[in-house]
Amino acid sequence: MRDVSEALPAKIASWALFLDVDGTLIDIAATPDGVVVPRALPEHINQLTSALNGALALVSGRSINSIDTLFVPYRFAAAGSHGAELRSELNGPVERAAVDERDLDEARRELDDLSRTWPGVIVEDKGISLAVHYRQAEAAQGEVNQRVADLLAWLGPTWTRQDGKMVVEIRPNGTSKGDAVARLMASHPFQGRLPITVGDDLTDEAMFAYANGVGGRSVRVGSVDNRTEAQFTVASPQSIRQWIARVSASS
């Protein structure tokens, strides 16, 4: 691991910052609702957003509504549901992928049945996508994979699969965190800056690749047990939180 000072600059005025949430800003918990947001973190992110003149966005597999709940009272620029939702500025409106959430009704019934069959499997309904968490039921992984594959075959090409750490998600096709970052970079206040993308999971690789391709910087948080596009790695979410606190205080 490189020290965080090598990966993330002390002077940030010319950068645009894109931060994943779970596993990057906050520690991963056994369940999506079990995460703990350190008390000072929302204010530190708000201070950093001001220092960047608004050029900071949270980029997550969570819905934007879930992101807002975690970081209340702030409503930061954000890409939710792996890019299927987008809010390009602080307190701005949310754009959503043009899909019919009712398409997922059958998948909801099937996955609810799966969660009853396998205690510990959690189905997270984000409205525009469905995530199946099996962190507490690792033996269910094979059946989770099969159910999701069967559902996607039935749903057709409008929907696709997204893998993450102990989670499989059905989400709208044609969206990714990389696409979301590219769209944000084309709009005010991100335009004309270079991106720094920070994440911890397979879902973040697309935004790493985008940042690398435009001369930006990509940072992977935590141990890397598979190939990554990230240029840098840092030890833990605590490293990122400490950097945010330090830079926000000095800006």
Order of alpha helices (4+ residues) and beta strands (2+ residues): alpha-beta-alpha-beta-alpha-beta-beta-beta-alpha-beta-beta-alpha-beta-beta-alpha-beta-alpha-beta-beta-alpha
